[in-house]
Each structure stands twice: as C-alpha cells, then as structure tokens.
Amino acid sequence: RTEQNRRWCNKEENKSKRKAHLIVYKAIKIGKLLKPKNCQRCNSDDYIQGHHEDYNKPLDILWLCHNCHNAIHKVRR
C-alpha cells in the first residue's frame, strides 16, 4: 500500500490533488477547518471523507460518507 501511495503522489496528474489534500489536512490540524461528523448528502456518520469538485479551491469541500463519495465518482466515470 505504501508503494502504491508513493507512486500515486509522484504522478504529474495527481500533484494538484496531493497539494489540496495536504492543505485540508493542515487546516483541520490547526483548527481552521472543521471536519463534520455526518455526511452532507445522506447524514450518515460512517467514515466521512472530503470531496473536491475543484482542486484549485482546496478548502471548498463536500464532506461525504464513503458510499456517497464512491457514488459521485461512479457517475463521473
């Protein structure tokens, strides 16, 4: 898994994604951004993840449970 993550981070097309993820992580850590406990789509409290519509706006996040996040990505494929 670590090797897979390293390769993902080093791919040119993923650099903006990685940068956005780090900005969100740091914002949560210092208290600038609060991660909600519930999904903004279905109100579930199961493993909340951040979803970016635009990686150029890293703090503009839709907080989703794992199922809703996967559903959004399936529609886009």
C-alpha angles and dihedrals in degrees: 000000000000092000090048091051092048092052091047092051093049097051111107094228091055098051094092090047092051091048091052091048091052092049090052092046092051093044091053092046094054093041097249090119126035120211109218122228095228137056113258090219106045103006093238117151094210114123103322116215133185118244122197120207088184122021089202086070099052097173094049097093137164108212110218140169117246093262095050091045091053091047091056092051093047090056091051096051 
